[in-house]
C-alpha cells in the first residue's frame, strides 16, 4: 500500500511541476505574440490624408521576406 501512496504523490507533484512549467512557457510566448501583434497593427495603421480624405494603408513586408533577408 505504501508503494501506491508514494507513486501517486510523486505523480501528483510531477504533474504540478510540468503544468507550472508549461504555464510559464505559454505566458512568455503569448507576451511576445501579443507584442508582435501590436507592432504589426502599428505598421498597418491607416493614415488619413487630410487633403483628399483618402485612406492609405502602409504596406509591410511579409514575414517570409524578412526571414530571407
Secondary structure, 3 states (H helix, E strand, C coil): CHHHHHHHHHHHHHHHHHHHHHHHHHHHHHHHHHHHHHHHHHHCCEEECCCCCCEEECCCCCHHHHHHC
